[in-house]
């Protein structure tokens, strides 16, 4: 009895969870599978349109003979690249009306004009005419003919659904698309943006963790870069950094720090003289990284502040008795206590920054040496209209992140857990 009841409960549980599983598959898994599927196909935006035969019906009266009327059919293949096979055409006409000069590919059966047009190549267009005559010599009205719409059917291959796959997209991504430069740019942007936001988060959390007047207000203000709308923030930064009317360039020129304005978001490199050595700095990319650090350090600040408040005060009091200074307290007490939080933050921020699109796109559009892999996905998929290439780039991004996560958990994750 108990076994049968247990089986019923299991069956009921499976039935109740099926809708949730279906939703997860539809919302999350299906787009992933679709993206993988498309990445192995040479498909562009123009290929997505399903080929279909189309007909436009134009009716013209014959003034000399009211009992006759001319019908013009403009036929075409909607696809610019694919053929449509076995085109069947049907158009119904009212009773007591029959066609006179019917095309040899057509037949008149049961008040219907039926035609077999065979195969239409890509971009195919044709126009054929039919003269309709009233069998009882009465006047034919246009509205009677217009009331029936022609129907066309045909067969065509859907490039998205066939089983022809290719590795050409991945070959282009890895060998013909400046992949190494894109990869280095992405890692440069991701690493320094992640490390910078965590360092500033630690410094801010240390500062706000102290007792001072207005601490609550300060905590709220520090969250603004993270909670503010990214479009408004990016637009504000563009105004501030504009080389012609921006506030920053005006201040630097007025205080005679620079002689000419610097296009911080439009200049790829800037040469800096450091102890007699000329160093080339990626200016636009560095500016975007600074924006990234400023925008996302509040997230690290929140996580680290919560962990700092959980550290027992007795540890710091004992260190003070032993004569430890602020730096020794941080290295020997604070840093070991927040290592696990920093480890998690680094992984989360690295993954997010590696996939980051909107910040770079809004500030520079990927120009001036700021084109990362996510920007390349957009450019390939929409600017160039090569959806297969865009999908292939996104799959490469996923594979790179999986490799990163493997080494992260293998080398760093265990040490963080031990600490």
VOPAGU-2260 file (C-alpha; in pm, 1 decimal, decimal comma):
REM VOPAGU-2260
SITE   aa  ch    i         X         Y         Z
SITE  UNK   A    0       0,0       0,0       0,0
SITE  UNK   A    1     279,3     238,8      95,5
SITE  UNK   A    2     470,2     156,2    -224,8
SITE  UNK   A    3     170,1     230,2    -445,7
SITE  UNK   A    4     104,3     557,1    -260,2
SITE  UNK   A    5     469,2     654,4    -300,6
SITE  UNK   A    6     451,1     588,1    -675,2
SITE  UNK   A    7     136,6     800,1    -705,7
SITE  UNK   A    8     306,8    1085,5    -518,1
SITE  UNK   A    9     613,5    1065,4    -741,3
SITE  UNK   A   10     400,9    1063,0   -1055,0
SITE  UNK   A   11     202,0    1361,6    -928,4
SITE  UNK   A   12     521,0    1546,7    -843,0
SITE  UNK   A   13     660,6    1487,8   -1193,4
SITE  UNK   A   14     337,2    1607,6   -1351,4
SITE  UNK   A   15     333,8    1922,9   -1138,1
SITE  UNK   A   16     697,1    2006,1   -1218,8
SITE  UNK   A   17     658,3    1955,5   -1593,8
SITE  UNK   A   18     522,6    2310,4   -1659,1
SITE  UNK   A   19     818,4    2461,4   -1472,7
SITE  UNK   A   20    1065,0    2244,9   -1666,4
SITE  UNK   A   21     899,8    2342,8   -1992,6
SITE  UNK   A   22     919,6    2714,0   -1905,2
SITE  UNK   A   23    1287,2    2683,3   -1812,7
SITE  UNK   A   24    1356,7    2508,0   -2141,9
SITE  UNK   A   25    1158,0    2762,7   -2342,4
SITE  UNK   A   26    1301,6    3072,7   -2174,5
SITE  UNK   A   27    1661,9    2970,7   -2106,3
SITE  UNK   A   28    1768,4    2650,1   -2276,7
SITE  UNK   A   29    1595,7    2689,6   -2613,3
SITE  UNK   A   30    1771,6    3019,0   -2702,9
SITE  UNK   A   31    2104,0    2861,0   -2604,8
SITE  UNK   A   32    2044,8    2558,7   -2826,6
SITE  UNK   A   33    1923,5    2785,7   -3107,4
SITE  UNK   A   34    2238,4    2997,6   -3078,8
SITE  UNK   A   35    2461,0    2689,3   -3098,4
SITE  UNK   A   36    2260,6    2560,2   -3396,4
SITE  UNK   A   37    2290,4    2889,3   -3588,1
SITE  UNK   A   38    2664,5    2919,8   -3516,2
SITE  UNK   A   39    2726,8    2619,7   -3744,2
SITE  UNK   A   40    2539,7    2776,5   -4038,0
SITE  UNK   A   41    2632,1    3048,4   -4283,7
SITE  UNK   A   42    2318,4    3253,6   -4234,0
SITE  UNK   A   43    2252,0    3626,3   -4252,7
SITE  UNK   A   44    1952,6    3844,8   -4176,2
SITE  UNK   A   45    1828,6    3809,6   -4534,1
SITE  UNK   A   46    1825,3    3430,5   -4493,5
SITE  UNK   A   47    1579,7    3439,7   -4205,2
SITE  UNK   A   48    1289,5    3541,8   -4425,9
SITE  UNK   A   49    1106,1    3225,6   -4527,1
SITE  UNK   A   50    1067,6    3214,7   -4907,6
SITE  UNK   A   51     707,9    3234,4   -5021,3
SITE  UNK   A   52     534,1    3290,5   -5356,6
SITE  UNK   A   53     336,3    3612,8   -5370,2
SITE  UNK   A   54      77,6    3752,9   -5609,5
SITE  UNK   A   55     -70,2    4097,6   -5656,9
SITE  UNK   A   56    -404,7    4112,3   -5835,2
SITE  UNK   A   57    -479,9    4417,7   -6051,5
SITE  UNK   A   58    -817,8    4456,0   -6223,2
SITE  UNK   A   59    -878,5    4686,0   -6519,9
SITE  UNK   A   60   -1206,0    4752,4   -6698,8
SITE  UNK   A   61   -1241,0    4730,2   -7075,8
SITE  UNK   A   62   -1451,0    5030,2   -7173,1
SITE  UNK   A   63   -1540,7    4902,0   -7519,2
SITE  UNK   A   64   -1675,5    4572,6   -7381,5
SITE  UNK   A   65   -1840,5    4593,9   -7034,3
SITE  UNK   A   66   -1895,2    4218,3   -7038,7
SITE  UNK   A   67   -1516,9    4169,0   -7031,0
SITE  UNK   A   68   -1254,5    4262,7   -6774,8
SITE  UNK   A   69    -877,1    4231,6   -6762,2
SITE  UNK   A   70    -702,4    4074,9   -6460,0
SITE  UNK   A   71    -326,5    4122,0   -6421,7
SITE  UNK   A   72    -134,4    3902,7   -6179,0
SITE  UNK   A   73     207,4    4021,0   -6063,3
SITE  UNK   A   74     391,6    3718,3   -5930,4
SITE  UNK   A   75     722,5    3708,6   -5747,2
SITE  UNK   A   76     949,3    3506,5   -5521,6
SITE  UNK   A   77     988,0    3692,1   -5190,2
SITE  UNK   A   78    1335,7    3547,8   -5133,4
SITE  UNK   A   79    1648,9    3703,8   -5277,4
SITE  UNK   A   80    1859,3    3389,5   -5238,9
SITE  UNK   A   81    1640,3    3077,3   -5231,6
SITE  UNK   A   82    1438,5    2887,4   -5486,9
SITE  UNK   A   83    1072,7    2788,5   -5443,0
SITE  UNK   A   84     961,0    2460,5   -5597,1
SITE  UNK   A   85     628,1    2328,5   -5726,2
SITE  UNK   A   86     436,9    2659,2   -5729,4
SITE  UNK   A   87      59,7    2603,6   -5731,6
SITE  UNK   A   88    -171,4    2897,3   -5806,8
SITE  UNK   A   89    -546,9    2911,0   -5742,6
SITE  UNK   A   90    -789,0    3199,0   -5792,4
SITE  UNK   A   91   -1165,6    3175,9   -5769,2
SITE  UNK   A   92   -1390,9    3378,2   -5997,7
SITE  UNK   A   93   -1765,3    3442,8   -5971,4
SITE  UNK   A   94   -2021,6    3225,1   -6143,4
SITE  UNK   A   95   -2126,7    3302,6   -6501,2
SITE  UNK   A   96   -1773,0    3427,0   -6574,5
SITE  UNK   A   97   -1504,0    3237,9   -6762,0
SITE  UNK   A   98   -1149,6    3313,2   -6879,1
SITE  UNK   A   99   -1071,0    3360,2   -7246,9
SITE  UNK   A  100    -696,2    3368,2   -7304,2
SITE  UNK   A  101    -583,6    3131,0   -7030,7
SITE  UNK   A  102    -212,5    3062,0   -6994,8
SITE  UNK   A  103    -105,4    2714,8   -7109,8
SITE  UNK   A  104      14,2    2637,7   -6757,3
SITE  UNK   A  105    -333,3    2699,3   -6619,3
SITE  UNK   A  106    -669,0    2522,9   -6622,2
SITE  UNK   A  107   -1021,6    2643,7   -6552,2
SITE  UNK   A  108   -1204,2    2397,0   -6325,5
SITE  UNK   A  109   -1521,1    2461,0   -6117,8
SITE  UNK   A  110   -1501,0    2841,1   -6135,1
SITE  UNK   A  111   -1134,5    2829,2   -6034,3
SITE  UNK   A  112    -821,6    2915,3   -6227,1
SITE  UNK   A  113    -557,1    2661,7   -6128,7
SITE  UNK   A  114    -198,5    2694,8   -6247,8
SITE  UNK   A  115     122,3    2501,9   -6204,0
SITE  UNK   A  116     416,7    2742,0   -6239,7
SITE  UNK   A  117     689,1    2490,1   -6159,6
SITE  UNK   A  118     998,0    2631,6   -5985,0
SITE  UNK   A  119    1081,1    2995,3   -5919,9
SITE  UNK   A  120    1442,2    3096,6   -5877,0
SITE  UNK   A  121    1553,3    3361,3   -5630,4
SITE  UNK   A  122    1435,3    3714,1   -5722,4
SITE  UNK   A  123    1190,0    3563,0   -5973,7
SITE  UNK   A  124     920,8    3797,9   -6107,4
SITE  UNK   A  125     648,6    3741,6   -6362,3
SITE  UNK   A  126     333,6    3910,7   -6486,1
SITE  UNK   A  127      55,1    3737,3   -6671,2
SITE  UNK   A  128    -289,2    3856,3   -6781,8
SITE  UNK   A  129    -629,1    3690,5   -6802,4
SITE  UNK   A  130    -934,4    3825,6   -6984,8
SITE  UNK   A  131   -1258,7    3731,8   -6808,5
SITE  UNK   A  132   -1589,4    3729,9   -6996,8
SITE  UNK   A  133   -1944,4    3713,3   -6870,3
SITE  UNK   A  134   -2128,3    3413,8   -7014,5
SITE  UNK   A  135   -2463,3    3600,4   -7012,0
SITE  UNK   A  136   -2315,0    3924,1   -7157,9
SITE  UNK   A  137   -2386,1    4121,7   -6837,6
SITE  UNK   A  138   -2145,6    4381,7   -6708,5
SITE  UNK   A  139   -1867,2    4249,8   -6483,4
SITE  UNK   A  140   -1812,5    4454,8   -6168,7
SITE  UNK   A  141   -1462,0    4505,1   -6028,9
SITE  UNK   A  142   -1571,2    4441,2   -5671,7
SITE  UNK   A  143   -1694,8    4094,1   -5766,4
SITE  UNK   A  144   -1350,7    3999,7   -5897,1
SITE  UNK   A  145   -1164,4    4169,7   -5611,2
SITE  UNK   A  146   -1361,2    3977,0   -5350,6
SITE  UNK   A  147   -1148,5    3666,6   -5421,9
SITE  UNK   A  148    -779,7    3658,9   -5337,0
SITE  UNK   A  149    -533,7    3435,3   -5525,4
SITE  UNK   A  150    -373,0    3157,5   -5323,7
SITE  UNK   A  151     -17,5    3037,1   -5392,1
SITE  UNK   A  152     165,1    2743,9   -5239,0
SITE  UNK   A  153     517,6    2612,4   -5285,4
SITE  UNK   A  154     802,7    2421,6   -5128,5
SITE  UNK   A  155    1133,4    2570,5   -5017,7
SITE  UNK   A  156    1426,4    2488,4   -4791,2
SITE  UNK   A  157    1460,1    2673,3   -4462,9
SITE  UNK   A  158    1829,2    2734,5   -4406,2
SITE  UNK   A  159    1771,6    2751,2   -4030,7
SITE  UNK   A  160    1603,6    2411,1   -4013,4
SITE  UNK   A  161    1804,6    2198,0   -4255,9
SITE  UNK   A  162    2084,6    1969,3   -4138,0
SITE  UNK   A  163    2367,8    2128,6   -4335,8
SITE  UNK   A  164    2636,7    2246,5   -4094,6
SITE  UNK   A  165    2974,6    2409,3   -4142,7
SITE  UNK   A  166    3274,7    2522,9   -3937,6
SITE  UNK   A  167    3341,1    2824,4   -4161,9
SITE  UNK   A  168    3201,9    3069,2   -3905,0
SITE  UNK   A  169    3443,5    2951,9   -3635,9
SITE  UNK   A  170    3730,0    2954,1   -3886,9
SITE  UNK   A  171    3652,6    3317,5   -3968,4
SITE  UNK   A  172    3621,7    3409,0   -3601,1
SITE  UNK   A  173    3953,7    3252,5   -3501,3
SITE  UNK   A  174    4167,6    3324,5   -3809,0
SITE  UNK   A  175    4015,4    3598,8   -4024,7
SITE  UNK   A  176    3857,5    3847,0   -3786,1
SITE  UNK   A  177    4139,0    4005,1   -3579,9
SITE  UNK   A  178    4052,5    3755,6   -3310,6
SITE  UNK   A  179    4377,1    3791,3   -3115,0
SITE  UNK   A  180    4345,9    4170,9   -3094,7
SITE  UNK   A  181    3979,8    4140,1   -2987,6
SITE  UNK   A  182    4070,0    3879,8   -2727,0
SITE  UNK   A  183    4353,6    4089,3   -2579,2
SITE  UNK   A  184    4131,1    4398,6   -2573,2
SITE  UNK   A  185    3854,8    4203,7   -2398,5
SITE  UNK   A  186    4091,8    4057,7   -2138,5
SITE  UNK   A  187    4256,5    4396,4   -2082,5
SITE  UNK   A  188    3920,3    4562,9   -2029,1
SITE  UNK   A  189    3781,5    4277,6   -1818,1
SITE  UNK   A  190    4083,3    4223,9   -1591,1
SITE  UNK   A  191    4159,2    4585,3   -1506,6
SITE  UNK   A  192    3791,5    4674,8   -1478,8
SITE  UNK   A  193    3735,6    4385,5   -1237,7
SITE  UNK   A  194    4048,5    4439,3   -1026,5
SITE  UNK   A  195    3996,9    4816,2   -1016,0
SITE  UNK   A  196    3635,3    4792,5    -900,4
SITE  UNK   A  197    3731,8    4544,2    -624,8
SITE  UNK   A  198    4024,8    4758,6    -502,4
SITE  UNK   A  199    3808,6    5070,8    -488,4
SITE  UNK   A  200    3534,9    4866,6    -321,4
SITE  UNK   A  201    3779,2    4756,6     -49,7
SITE  UNK   A  202    3903,5    5112,7       8,7
SITE  UNK   A  203    3549,1    5250,8      20,6
SITE  UNK   A  204    3426,6    4975,7     252,5
SITE  UNK   A  205    3720,8    5037,7     488,1
SITE  UNK   A  206    3640,4    5407,5     494,3
SITE  UNK   A  207    3265,4    5372,6     547,3
SITE  UNK   A  208    3315,1    5103,1     811,6
SITE  UNK   A  209    3455,6    5369,9    1046,2
SITE  UNK   A  210    3225,1    5575,7    1265,8
SITE  UNK   A  211    3177,8    5936,5    1153,0
SITE  UNK   A  212    2898,6    6187,3    1115,4
SITE  UNK   A  213    2683,2    6130,5     804,8
SITE  UNK   A  214    2800,0    5773,0     750,6
SITE  UNK   A  215    2452,4    5650,3     646,6
SITE  UNK   A  216    2414,3    5931,9     395,6
SITE  UNK   A  217    2759,5    5859,2     255,4
SITE  UNK   A  218    2672,0    5492,6     205,8
SITE  UNK   A  219    2361,3    5591,4      11,1
SITE  UNK   A  220    2553,7    5835,6    -210,2
SITE  UNK   A  221    2817,8    5574,6    -292,0
SITE  UNK   A  222    2551,3    5345,4    -437,5
SITE  UNK   A  223    2444,1    5598,2    -700,7
SITE  UNK   A  224    2684,1    5490,5    -980,4
SITE  UNK   A  225    2555,3    5133,2    -957,5
SITE  UNK   A  226    2181,6    5206,1    -934,8
SITE  UNK   A  227    2177,3    5495,5   -1183,4
SITE  UNK   A  228    2052,4    5433,1   -1541,6
SITE  UNK   A  229    2348,3    5336,3   -1757,4
SITE  UNK   A  230    2225,6    5544,4   -2053,7
SITE  UNK   A  231    2207,8    5861,8   -1843,1
SITE  UNK   A  232    2545,4    5792,5   -1679,8
SITE  UNK   A  233    2720,2    5721,4   -2010,8
SITE  UNK   A  234    2571,1    6034,9   -2166,9
SITE  UNK   A  235    2688,8    6242,5   -1869,9
SITE  UNK   A  236    3040,9    6107,4   -1901,5
SITE  UNK   A  237    3041,5    6184,6   -2273,7
SITE  UNK   A  238    2946,6    6545,9   -2195,8
SITE  UNK   A  239    3212,7    6577,3   -1925,5
SITE  UNK   A  240    3488,2    6426,9   -2143,5
SITE  UNK   A  241    3397,0    6599,2   -2471,1
SITE  UNK   A  242    3717,2    6749,3   -2620,8
SITE  UNK   A  243    3544,2    7065,7   -2741,4
SITE  UNK   A  244    3293,3    7157,4   -2470,7
SITE  UNK   A  245    3364,2    6907,1   -2193,1
SITE  UNK   A  246    3418,4    7021,8   -1835,2
SITE  UNK   A  247    3731,3    6811,4   -1774,1
SITE  UNK   A  248    3927,2    6943,4   -2072,4
SITE  UNK   A  249    3825,2    7301,4   -1989,8
SITE  UNK   A  250    3954,5    7266,5   -1632,2
SITE  UNK   A  251    4283,4    7107,0   -1741,7
SITE  UNK   A  252    4343,9    7382,8   -1998,1
SITE  UNK   A  253    4248,4    7662,1   -1755,0
SITE  UNK   A  254    4492,0    7530,0   -1492,2
SITE  UNK   A  255    4758,6    7496,6   -1767,9
SITE  UNK   A  256    4799,1    7123,5   -1711,0
SITE  UNK   A  257    4752,8    7055,9   -2083,7
SITE  UNK   A  258    4780,7    7286,4   -2384,3
SITE  UNK   A  259    4533,9    7118,3   -2620,2
SITE  UNK   A  260    4214,2    6925,1   -2541,8
SITE  UNK   A  261    4238,7    6544,7   -2530,5
SITE  UNK   A  262    3975,8    6328,2   -2694,5
SITE  UNK   A  263    3955,3    6073,7   -2413,6
SITE  UNK   A  264    3687,9    5861,4   -2582,1
SITE  UNK   A  265    3797,8    5906,8   -2943,9
SITE  UNK   A  266    4176,6    5873,9   -2932,7
SITE  UNK   A  267    4319,5    5523,5   -2943,5
SITE  UNK   A  268    4669,3    5588,6   -2807,3
SITE  UNK   A  269    4846,0    5859,6   -2611,3
SITE  UNK   A  270    5223,1    5874,4   -2559,3
SITE  UNK   A  271    5342,6    5941,2   -2202,8
SITE  UNK   A  272    5700,3    6027,9   -2107,8
SITE  UNK   A  273    5793,1    5834,7   -1795,2
SITE  UNK   A  274    6150,0    5895,3   -1669,0
SITE  UNK   A  275    6272,5    5945,8   -2023,0
SITE  UNK   A  276    6082,0    5650,0   -2164,4
SITE  UNK   A  277    5795,3    5696,6   -2410,9
SITE  UNK   A  278    5503,9    5472,0   -2315,7
SITE  UNK   A  279    5196,5    5424,3   -2534,0
SITE  UNK   A  280    4871,5    5408,5   -2333,6
SITE  UNK   A  281    4543,2    5289,5   -2482,0
SITE  UNK   A  282    4358,2    5609,0   -2399,7
SITE  UNK   A  283    3997,8    5537,3   -2505,5
SITE  UNK   A  284    4003,0    5185,9   -2359,2
SITE  UNK   A  285    4154,8    5311,2   -2032,7
SITE  UNK   A  286    3884,0    5576,8   -2009,4
SITE  UNK   A  287    3615,4    5312,5   -2056,8
SITE  UNK   A  288    3782,6    5100,8   -1785,2
SITE  UNK   A  289    3778,5    5398,8   -1546,7
SITE  UNK   A  290    3406,1    5437,3   -1614,7
SITE  UNK   A  291    3363,4    5064,8   -1549,7
SITE  UNK   A  292    3549,0    5089,7   -1216,5
SITE  UNK   A  293    3348,1    5394,9   -1111,1
SITE  UNK   A  294    3017,4    5235,2   -1207,8
SITE  UNK   A  295    3064,0    4895,4   -1044,0
SITE  UNK   A  296    3279,9    4951,5    -735,6
SITE  UNK   A  297    2960,0    4997,1    -523,5
SITE  UNK   A  298    2877,4    4628,8    -574,9
SITE  UNK   A  299    3214,9    4525,3    -430,6
SITE  UNK   A  300    3172,8    4786,9    -160,3
SITE  UNK   A  301    2841,3    4634,7     -46,6
SITE  UNK   A  302    2974,1    4278,1     -31,8
SITE  UNK   A  303    3297,0    4369,6     144,9
SITE  UNK   A  304    3131,3    4608,1     392,4
SITE  UNK   A  305    2890,0    4333,6     497,6
SITE  UNK   A  306    3185,7    4099,7     561,3
SITE  UNK   A  307    3384,2    4366,8     747,4
SITE  UNK   A  308    3098,0    4425,0     986,8
SITE  UNK   A  309    3097,8    4053,6    1069,6
SITE  UNK   A  310    3466,9    4046,0    1175,7
SITE  UNK   A  311    3495,3    4021,5    1556,5
SITE  UNK   A  312    3624,8    4343,4    1713,9
SITE  UNK   A  313    3828,3    4137,2    1959,0
SITE  UNK   A  314    4078,6    4056,9    1683,6
SITE  UNK   A  315    4155,7    4423,3    1624,6
SITE  UNK   A  316    4173,9    4497,2    1999,0
SITE  UNK   A  317    4421,4    4215,2    2048,5
SITE  UNK   A  318    4629,3    4342,1    1756,2
SITE  UNK   A  319    4637,4    4690,9    1908,7
SITE  UNK   A  320    4763,0    4546,0    2236,9
SITE  UNK   A  321    5042,5    4375,6    2043,7
SITE  UNK   A  322    5132,6    4709,4    1883,5
SITE  UNK   A  323    5010,1    4636,3    1528,5
SITE  UNK   A  324    4952,2    4935,8    1302,5
SITE  UNK   A  325    4671,6    4987,7    1045,7
SITE  UNK   A  326    4864,6    4819,1     763,8
SITE  UNK   A  327    4949,9    4510,7     970,2
SITE  UNK   A  328    4587,2    4489,1    1088,3
SITE  UNK   A  329    4466,9    4495,8     729,0
SITE  UNK   A  330    4717,2    4235,9     606,4
SITE  UNK   A  331    4690,6    3995,1     898,6
SITE  UNK   A  332    4324,5    4031,9     999,8
SITE  UNK   A  333    4107,4    4209,4     743,7
SITE  UNK   A  334    4246,3    4060,2     422,1
SITE  UNK   A  335    4222,8    3692,2     531,6
SITE  UNK   A  336    3865,8    3753,2     650,9
SITE  UNK   A  337    3749,0    3901,6     319,5
SITE  UNK   A  338    3945,0    3669,1      87,0
SITE  UNK   A  339    3643,1    3447,2      17,2
SITE  UNK   A  340    3424,8    3750,4     -64,1
SITE  UNK   A  341    3693,0    3893,8    -294,1
SITE  UNK   A  342    3723,7    3556,5    -466,1
SITE  UNK   A  343    3349,4    3540,9    -536,1
SITE  UNK   A  344    3341,3    3905,4    -645,9
SITE  UNK   A  345    3631,2    3854,2    -884,1
SITE  UNK   A  346    3458,3    3559,7   -1050,8
SITE  UNK   A  347    3122,0    3738,6   -1080,7
SITE  UNK   A  348    3267,7    4066,8   -1201,0
SITE  UNK   A  349    3504,1    3894,6   -1446,6
SITE  UNK   A  350    3217,3    3705,4   -1608,5
SITE  UNK   A  351    2995,9    4013,6   -1620,5
SITE  UNK   A  352    3270,3    4237,5   -1760,4
SITE  UNK   A  353    3369,6    3978,7   -2019,1
SITE  UNK   A  354    3009,1    3983,6   -2143,6
SITE  UNK   A  355    2967,4    4359,2   -2098,6
SITE  UNK   A  356    2822,8    4531,3   -2403,9
SITE  UNK   A  357    2618,6    4837,8   -2316,5
SITE  UNK   A  358    2888,2    5040,2   -2136,0
SITE  UNK   A  359    3142,7    5018,7   -2418,9
SITE  UNK   A  360    2879,2    5061,4   -2687,5
SITE  UNK   A  361    2724,5    5371,7   -2529,9
SITE  UNK   A  362    3061,2    5541,9   -2469,2
SITE  UNK   A  363    3254,7    5464,4   -2786,8
SITE  UNK   A  364    3048,4    5228,3   -3003,0
SITE  UNK   A  365    3352,1    4999,4   -3015,4
SITE  UNK   A  366    3568,9    5257,9   -3194,3
SITE  UNK   A  367    3919,0    5381,0   -3101,3
SITE  UNK   A  368    4049,8    5041,6   -2994,8
SITE  UNK   A  369    3760,6    4955,3   -2762,6
SITE  UNK   A  370    3605,3    4678,9   -2974,0
SITE  UNK   A  371    3559,9    4379,4   -2746,1
SITE  UNK   A  372    3416,8    4036,6   -2826,4
SITE  UNK   A  373    3058,9    4128,7   -2717,6
SITE  UNK   A  374    3077,4    4439,2   -2939,4
SITE  UNK   A  375    3193,1    4213,6   -3221,6
SITE  UNK   A  376    2885,9    3992,8   -3168,7
SITE  UNK   A  377    2663,6    4296,5   -3225,9
SITE  UNK   A  378    2861,1    4418,4   -3527,2
SITE  UNK   A  379    2864,9    4078,9   -3695,8
SITE  UNK   A  380    2500,9    3998,8   -3620,8
SITE  UNK   A  381    2340,1    4336,4   -3696,2
SITE  UNK   A  382    2583,9    4580,8   -3856,6
SITE  UNK   A  383    2716,2    4323,9   -4106,9
SITE  UNK   A  384    2395,6    4113,9   -4091,5
SITE  UNK   A  385    2593,2    3789,7   -4052,2
SITE  UNK   A  386    2394,8    3609,7   -3783,0
SITE  UNK   A  387    2599,1    3291,0   -3813,2
SITE  UNK   A  388    2920,7    3478,9   -3739,5
SITE  UNK   A  389    2761,4    3663,7   -3448,6
SITE  UNK   A  390    2642,8    3335,5   -3298,4
SITE  UNK   A  391    2986,2    3180,4   -3349,1
SITE  UNK   A  392    3153,8    3469,7   -3165,1
SITE  UNK   A  393    2907,9    3432,5   -2876,2
SITE  UNK   A  394    2983,7    3058,1   -2855,7
SITE  UNK   A  395    3356,9    3138,3   -2844,6
SITE  UNK   A  396    3288,4    3379,5   -2556,2
SITE  UNK   A  397    3103,8    3105,3   -2366,6
SITE  UNK   A  398    3390,0    2858,8   -2423,6
SITE  UNK   A  399    3647,9    3111,4   -2301,8
SITE  UNK   A  400    3443,4    3176,6   -1988,2
SITE  UNK   A  401    3410,0    2802,7   -1923,6
SITE  UNK   A  402    3788,3    2769,1   -1949,9
SITE  UNK   A  403    3830,9    3062,1   -1710,8
SITE  UNK   A  404    3589,0    2912,9   -1459,5
SITE  UNK   A  405    3762,9    2573,5   -1480,1
SITE  UNK   A  406    4104,5    2719,1   -1396,8
SITE  UNK   A  407    3953,4    2957,5   -1144,5
SITE  UNK   A  408    3792,4    2680,9    -939,5
SITE  UNK   A  409    4094,3    2459,3    -990,2
SITE  UNK   A  410    4362,6    2705,8    -881,0
SITE  UNK   A  411    4197,9    2989,1    -687,6
SITE  UNK   A  412    3867,8    2851,0    -563,7
SITE  UNK   A  413    4023,2    2583,6    -339,6
SITE  UNK   A  414    4262,1    2834,3    -180,7
SITE  UNK   A  415    3975,0    3070,6    -110,0
SITE  UNK   A  416    3778,8    2790,3      53,9
SITE  UNK   A  417    4078,1    2692,5     266,2
SITE  UNK   A  418    4123,3    3051,3     383,8
